[in-house]
């Protein structure tokens, strides 16, 4: 008897589950006209805590009556998503007293106002199979819908997801001159010529110095592609005087002025004169656009043509090794053993690419040579003859190229060549 009652209970539960479970209305699935939002003239998109406003073709993010620039691509991406993701299923009719059963809440809603119509979506919870979320829409009033699961993430977006965090709209090739003041004093003026060459206009003592094209190109590129971490409204009365003031001159003869201020948590604020909001920068963002004049100098100091090098003589306090380039075989080989020496071309490139951090005419007497290197041409004539002296830093060395000329460099070249010496 107990077994019969138990089986009857299961059957009743299954019957109630089937009866109470929202049913699919296949006829309405076919009839529903899901909107193509991309083709509508959208004026406003309203989230719970913010809205997106279309002001004569330019989108803004409005948060607590404060407007920020919006990334148009992100707004259009949202509209495309809704247009392309119609309900997976149309379920039962539903009254407001049943909303809570499906997690439906007006606070979790999205309203899209267009000139042609207004569209509202209210999201609920996941369905038991977790392949969608319950929803309501005025497109099909008082009807429970099942939308694709991704809707939950789309409607959870915050204002920052739509901010235009890219600060400038010009390309780096359009930037022609960068002028920087540091704490109100001239700091750097760098100009780009018609042939993409660069010239120091300030500091005065750098005017005759050659500019490191790679570093200068990086500076111009970093400025053009600079992105903020966030957008803020800040009371200027709470800020100290600017750390840096930039004036950027563009190819079309227009100029932009911006100021950078210290801010909390080791961050910085960037302010464009014309905008009421501030861009939040982290330390990495500032470092990319704040290069010291010294680092913009061409600091290469070893000049030779790699193709002219036919012999390399290496020596450490423990071992010496000579290698020669075999033109017919196009390989480097160790003199004596005839074994192939791999990586020589890379080491030559690293040597040629060394940049000094400092220059001195005399070294302390306690510093010793850890590696010497001589490059020779096919006539066995010296092209480069250098010695590397150790310092207290394992990756820094003084390089001697003349009796009273030493260059401080930071490199792994010495460590790598010393290891190669031990291998051969």
C-alpha positions as CSV (number, residue, x, y, z in Angstrom):
1,X,0.0,0.0,0.0
2,X,2.8,2.4,0.9
3,X,4.5,1.7,-2.5
4,X,1.2,2.6,-4.3
5,X,0.9,5.8,-2.3
6,X,4.6,6.7,-3.1
7,X,4.2,6.1,-6.8
8,X,0.9,8.1,-6.8
9,X,2.8,11.0,-5.1
10,X,5.5,11.0,-7.9
11,X,2.8,10.9,-10.6
12,X,1.0,13.9,-9.0
13,X,4.3,15.9,-8.7
14,X,5.1,15.3,-12.4
15,X,1.5,16.3,-13.4
16,X,1.7,19.5,-11.3
17,X,5.2,20.3,-12.8
18,X,3.9,19.8,-16.3
19,X,0.8,21.8,-15.5
20,X,2.5,24.7,-13.8
21,X,5.6,24.9,-16.1
22,X,5.3,27.7,-18.6
23,X,4.2,26.4,-21.9
24,X,5.6,27.2,-25.3
25,X,3.2,29.1,-27.6
26,X,4.5,28.2,-31.0
27,X,1.9,30.2,-32.8
28,X,3.2,33.5,-31.2
29,X,6.8,32.5,-31.9
30,X,6.0,32.7,-35.6
31,X,4.0,36.0,-35.2
32,X,6.4,38.0,-33.1
33,X,8.0,40.9,-34.9
34,X,11.3,41.4,-33.2
35,X,12.6,45.0,-34.0
36,X,15.7,45.8,-36.1
37,X,17.0,48.5,-33.8
38,X,19.8,49.4,-36.2
39,X,17.3,50.8,-38.7
40,X,15.5,52.9,-36.1
41,X,16.2,56.5,-35.1
42,X,17.2,55.9,-31.5
43,X,17.2,58.9,-29.2
44,X,17.8,57.3,-25.8
45,X,18.6,54.0,-24.2
46,X,17.7,53.8,-20.5
47,X,19.4,51.5,-18.0
48,X,18.7,51.4,-14.3
49,X,21.4,53.8,-13.2
50,X,22.4,55.6,-16.4
51,X,21.3,56.3,-19.9
52,X,22.8,56.7,-23.4
53,X,21.7,59.8,-25.3
54,X,22.0,60.4,-29.0
55,X,22.7,64.1,-29.4
56,X,22.7,64.9,-33.2
57,X,24.6,61.8,-34.0
58,X,27.0,61.9,-31.1
59,X,26.3,59.5,-28.2
60,X,26.7,60.5,-24.6
61,X,26.6,58.6,-21.4
62,X,24.5,60.4,-18.7
63,X,25.2,59.5,-15.1
64,X,23.5,61.5,-12.4
65,X,22.9,64.4,-14.7
66,X,26.6,64.4,-15.8
67,X,27.4,63.7,-19.4
68,X,30.4,61.8,-20.7
69,X,31.5,60.9,-24.2
70,X,30.2,57.4,-25.4
71,X,32.0,54.9,-27.5
72,X,29.6,54.8,-30.5
73,X,30.8,51.3,-31.5
74,X,29.8,49.9,-28.1
75,X,26.4,51.5,-28.4
76,X,25.9,50.1,-31.9
77,X,27.1,46.7,-30.7
78,X,24.4,46.7,-28.0
79,X,21.7,47.6,-30.6
80,X,23.0,44.9,-33.0
81,X,22.9,42.3,-30.2
82,X,19.3,43.0,-29.4
83,X,18.3,43.1,-33.1
84,X,20.0,39.7,-33.8
85,X,18.9,37.9,-30.7
86,X,15.1,37.5,-30.7
87,X,13.4,35.3,-28.1
88,X,14.3,31.6,-28.0
89,X,10.8,30.8,-27.0
90,X,7.4,32.5,-26.4
91,X,5.8,31.0,-23.2
92,X,2.6,31.6,-21.3
93,X,0.6,34.7,-20.6
94,X,1.6,36.1,-17.3
95,X,0.1,38.5,-14.7
96,X,2.2,40.8,-12.5
97,X,1.4,38.8,-9.4
98,X,3.4,35.9,-11.0
99,X,6.5,38.0,-11.8
100,X,8.4,37.0,-8.7
101,X,8.2,33.3,-9.6
102,X,10.4,34.0,-12.6
103,X,12.6,36.6,-11.0
104,X,11.1,39.5,-13.0
105,X,11.8,42.9,-11.6
106,X,11.3,46.3,-13.1
107,X,14.7,47.4,-11.7
108,X,16.3,45.0,-14.2
109,X,15.0,46.7,-17.3
110,X,16.1,48.4,-20.4
111,X,14.1,51.0,-22.3
112,X,14.9,52.1,-25.9
113,X,13.3,55.3,-27.1
114,X,13.2,55.8,-30.8
115,X,11.4,58.3,-32.9
116,X,9.3,55.4,-34.4
117,X,8.5,53.5,-31.2
118,X,9.5,52.7,-27.6
119,X,10.7,49.3,-26.6
120,X,11.0,47.9,-23.1
121,X,12.7,44.7,-21.8
122,X,12.4,43.4,-18.3
123,X,14.7,40.5,-17.4
124,X,14.1,37.8,-14.9
125,X,16.0,34.7,-13.7
126,X,17.5,31.8,-15.5
127,X,15.3,29.0,-16.6
128,X,15.9,25.5,-15.0
129,X,17.9,24.3,-18.0
130,X,20.0,27.4,-17.8
131,X,19.9,28.1,-21.6
132,X,18.1,31.4,-21.3
133,X,16.6,34.0,-19.0
134,X,12.9,34.9,-18.5
135,X,11.8,38.3,-19.8
136,X,8.9,40.5,-20.6
137,X,8.6,43.0,-23.4
138,X,6.0,45.5,-24.6
139,X,6.6,44.0,-28.1
140,X,4.4,41.1,-26.9
141,X,2.6,42.4,-23.8
142,X,1.9,40.3,-20.7
143,X,3.7,37.3,-22.2
144,X,6.6,35.4,-20.7
145,X,9.5,35.2,-23.0
146,X,12.7,33.2,-22.9
147,X,15.7,35.3,-24.2
148,X,19.2,34.0,-24.9
149,X,21.3,33.8,-21.8
150,X,23.7,36.6,-23.0
151,X,21.0,39.2,-22.4
152,X,21.8,39.0,-18.7
153,X,25.4,40.3,-19.3
154,X,24.2,42.9,-21.7
155,X,21.8,44.5,-19.3
156,X,24.3,44.3,-16.4
157,X,26.7,46.7,-18.2
158,X,27.8,49.8,-16.3
159,X,28.5,53.3,-17.6
160,X,32.2,52.6,-18.0
161,X,31.4,49.9,-20.5
162,X,30.2,52.6,-22.8
163,X,32.7,55.4,-22.1
164,X,34.9,56.6,-24.9
165,X,38.2,56.0,-23.1
166,X,40.3,56.9,-26.2
167,X,41.3,60.5,-25.5
168,X,42.2,61.7,-29.0
169,X,40.7,61.0,-32.4
170,X,43.8,61.9,-34.5
171,X,46.3,59.4,-35.9
172,X,49.9,59.5,-34.8
173,X,51.1,60.5,-38.3
174,X,49.0,63.7,-38.0
175,X,50.9,64.8,-34.9
176,X,53.7,67.2,-35.9
177,X,55.0,68.7,-32.7
178,X,54.9,68.0,-29.0
179,X,55.7,70.6,-26.4
180,X,55.8,69.8,-22.7
181,X,56.1,71.9,-19.6
182,X,56.9,70.4,-16.3
183,X,55.6,72.3,-13.3
184,X,55.2,75.4,-15.4
185,X,58.8,75.3,-16.8
186,X,59.8,74.3,-20.4
187,X,60.8,70.6,-20.5
188,X,60.7,69.3,-24.0
189,X,59.9,70.4,-27.5
190,X,60.1,67.7,-30.2
191,X,59.2,68.3,-33.9
192,X,58.5,65.8,-36.6
193,X,59.7,66.6,-40.2
194,X,58.1,65.9,-43.5
195,X,60.4,62.8,-43.9
196,X,59.3,61.4,-40.5
197,X,62.6,62.5,-39.0
198,X,62.6,64.2,-35.6
199,X,64.3,67.3,-34.2
200,X,64.9,68.7,-30.7
201,X,63.7,72.3,-30.3
202,X,64.2,72.2,-26.6
203,X,66.2,71.7,-24.3
204,X,68.7,74.1,-25.9
205,X,71.7,71.9,-25.4
206,X,69.9,69.1,-27.3
207,X,69.3,71.0,-30.5
208,X,72.3,69.5,-32.2
209,X,71.7,66.0,-30.8
210,X,70.3,63.3,-33.0
211,X,66.9,62.0,-32.0
212,X,66.3,58.3,-31.3
213,X,63.7,57.8,-34.0
214,X,62.3,54.7,-32.4
215,X,61.7,56.4,-29.0
216,X,60.2,59.5,-30.7
217,X,57.9,57.5,-32.8
218,X,56.8,55.6,-29.7
219,X,56.1,58.9,-27.9
220,X,53.9,60.2,-30.8
221,X,52.1,56.9,-31.1
222,X,51.4,56.6,-27.4
223,X,50.0,60.1,-27.4
224,X,47.7,59.4,-30.3
225,X,46.4,56.1,-28.9
226,X,46.3,57.1,-25.3
227,X,43.4,55.5,-23.4
228,X,42.1,56.4,-19.9
229,X,41.1,54.0,-17.2
230,X,38.0,55.9,-16.3
231,X,36.2,59.3,-16.8
232,X,35.4,61.5,-13.8
233,X,34.1,64.9,-12.8
234,X,36.4,66.5,-10.2
235,X,36.2,69.9,-8.5
236,X,39.3,71.7,-9.8
237,X,39.6,73.5,-6.4
238,X,40.7,70.1,-4.9
239,X,43.6,69.8,-7.4
240,X,47.2,71.0,-7.1
241,X,48.8,72.9,-10.0
242,X,49.4,70.6,-13.0
243,X,52.5,68.4,-13.1
244,X,52.7,68.6,-16.9
245,X,51.1,70.8,-19.6
246,X,51.2,69.4,-23.2
247,X,50.6,71.4,-26.4
248,X,50.1,69.1,-29.4
249,X,50.3,70.6,-32.9
250,X,48.6,68.7,-35.7
251,X,49.2,68.5,-39.5
252,X,46.1,70.6,-40.2
253,X,47.6,73.4,-38.0
254,X,45.2,72.9,-35.2
255,X,46.6,72.5,-31.7
256,X,45.4,70.8,-28.5
257,X,46.3,71.7,-24.9
258,X,46.1,69.3,-22.0
259,X,47.1,69.3,-18.3
260,X,48.1,66.3,-16.1
261,X,47.5,66.4,-12.4
262,X,48.4,64.2,-9.5
263,X,45.5,62.2,-8.1
264,X,44.7,59.7,-5.4
265,X,46.1,56.1,-5.3
266,X,49.1,57.0,-7.4
267,X,47.0,57.8,-10.4
268,X,46.7,61.0,-12.5
269,X,44.1,63.1,-14.1
270,X,44.3,64.4,-17.7
271,X,42.2,67.4,-18.6
272,X,41.6,68.7,-22.1
273,X,40.7,72.4,-22.1
274,X,37.4,72.1,-23.9
275,X,36.0,69.2,-21.8
276,X,34.4,69.5,-18.4
277,X,35.4,65.9,-17.4
278,X,38.8,64.4,-16.5
279,X,40.4,61.3,-17.8
280,X,41.9,59.0,-15.2
281,X,45.4,57.7,-16.1
282,X,47.4,55.1,-14.3
283,X,51.2,55.1,-13.9
284,X,51.7,53.1,-17.1
285,X,49.6,55.5,-19.1
286,X,51.6,58.5,-18.0
287,X,55.0,56.7,-18.5
288,X,54.1,56.1,-22.1
289,X,53.7,59.8,-22.9
290,X,56.3,61.2,-20.4
291,X,59.7,60.4,-21.8
292,X,62.7,62.2,-20.5
293,X,64.6,64.3,-23.1
294,X,67.7,62.2,-22.4
295,X,65.9,59.0,-23.3
296,X,64.8,60.5,-26.6
297,X,68.4,61.1,-27.7
298,X,70.0,58.7,-30.0
299,X,72.3,56.9,-27.5
300,X,73.8,54.3,-29.7
301,X,77.6,54.6,-29.6
302,X,78.9,51.6,-31.6
303,X,79.0,52.1,-35.4
304,X,79.8,49.3,-37.7
305,X,78.2,47.5,-40.7
306,X,77.3,44.0,-39.6
307,X,77.9,42.6,-43.1
308,X,81.5,43.8,-42.9
309,X,82.2,41.7,-39.8
310,X,84.0,38.4,-40.7
311,X,85.8,37.6,-37.5
312,X,84.8,37.9,-33.8
313,X,87.3,37.5,-31.0
314,X,85.8,36.9,-27.6
315,X,87.7,36.6,-24.2
316,X,86.7,36.3,-20.6
317,X,89.1,35.9,-17.6
318,X,88.6,32.2,-18.0
319,X,88.5,31.5,-21.7
320,X,89.0,33.0,-25.2
321,X,87.4,32.0,-28.5
322,X,87.6,33.2,-32.1
323,X,84.9,32.6,-34.7
324,X,84.9,33.4,-38.4
325,X,82.2,33.7,-41.0
326,X,82.2,31.2,-43.8
327,X,80.8,33.0,-46.9
328,X,80.2,29.9,-49.0
329,X,78.4,28.1,-46.2
330,X,76.9,31.3,-44.7
331,X,77.6,30.2,-41.2
332,X,79.8,31.2,-38.3
333,X,82.4,28.6,-37.1
334,X,84.8,28.3,-34.2
335,X,88.4,28.6,-35.2
336,X,90.2,25.3,-34.5
337,X,87.3,23.0,-33.9
338,X,85.3,24.0,-37.0
339,X,82.1,23.7,-35.0
340,X,79.2,25.9,-36.0
341,X,78.6,28.9,-33.7
342,X,74.9,29.7,-33.5
343,X,73.5,33.1,-32.7
344,X,76.4,35.3,-33.8
345,X,74.3,37.5,-36.0
346,X,71.9,38.2,-33.1
347,X,74.8,39.0,-30.8
348,X,76.1,41.5,-33.4
349,X,72.7,43.1,-33.6
350,X,72.5,43.4,-29.8
351,X,75.9,44.9,-29.7
352,X,75.1,47.5,-32.3
353,X,71.8,48.3,-30.5
354,X,73.4,49.1,-27.1
355,X,72.3,52.5,-25.7
356,X,74.2,54.2,-23.0
357,X,72.7,55.3,-19.7
358,X,75.7,57.4,-18.7
359,X,79.1,58.5,-19.9
360,X,82.3,58.9,-17.9
361,X,86.0,59.5,-18.6
362,X,87.3,57.4,-15.7
363,X,86.3,54.3,-13.8
364,X,87.0,53.2,-10.2
365,X,90.2,51.1,-9.9
366,X,88.3,48.2,-8.3
367,X,86.2,47.4,-11.5
368,X,87.5,44.5,-13.6
369,X,87.0,43.4,-17.2
370,X,84.5,40.5,-17.5
371,X,84.4,40.3,-21.3
372,X,86.4,41.7,-24.2
373,X,85.2,41.6,-27.8
374,X,86.9,42.5,-31.1
375,X,85.2,42.6,-34.5
376,X,87.4,42.3,-37.6
377,X,86.7,42.6,-41.3
378,X,87.9,40.2,-44.0
379,X,91.3,41.9,-44.1
380,X,91.6,41.2,-40.4
381,X,91.4,44.9,-39.6
382,X,89.7,45.9,-36.3
383,X,86.2,47.4,-36.7
384,X,85.3,47.5,-33.1
385,X,87.3,46.8,-29.9
386,X,85.5,47.0,-26.6
387,X,85.8,45.8,-23.0
388,X,83.0,45.3,-20.6
389,X,83.6,46.2,-16.9
390,X,81.4,44.8,-14.1
391,X,79.3,47.0,-11.8
392,X,77.3,46.2,-8.6
393,X,74.3,45.5,-10.8
394,X,74.4,42.2,-12.6
395,X,72.9,43.5,-15.8
396,X,74.8,46.8,-16.0
397,X,78.3,47.3,-17.4
398,X,80.7,50.0,-18.3
399,X,81.8,49.6,-21.9
400,X,85.3,51.0,-22.8
401,X,85.8,52.0,-26.4
402,X,88.7,54.4,-25.9
403,X,91.2,55.2,-23.1
404,X,89.0,57.9,-21.6
405,X,85.6,57.0,-22.8
406,X,83.3,54.6,-20.9
407,X,79.5,54.1,-21.5
408,X,77.2,52.6,-19.0
409,X,74.8,50.0,-20.5
410,X,72.1,47.6,-19.3
411,X,72.2,44.4,-21.3
412,X,72.0,40.6,-21.2
413,X,74.6,40.4,-23.9
414,X,77.5,39.8,-21.5
415,X,75.8,37.0,-19.7
416,X,74.7,35.3,-23.0
417,X,78.2,35.5,-24.6
418,X,79.9,34.3,-21.4
419,X,77.6,31.3,-21.4
420,X,78.5,30.6,-25.1
421,X,82.2,30.8,-24.2
422,X,81.7,28.0,-21.6
423,X,79.7,25.8,-24.1
424,X,82.5,25.9,-26.8
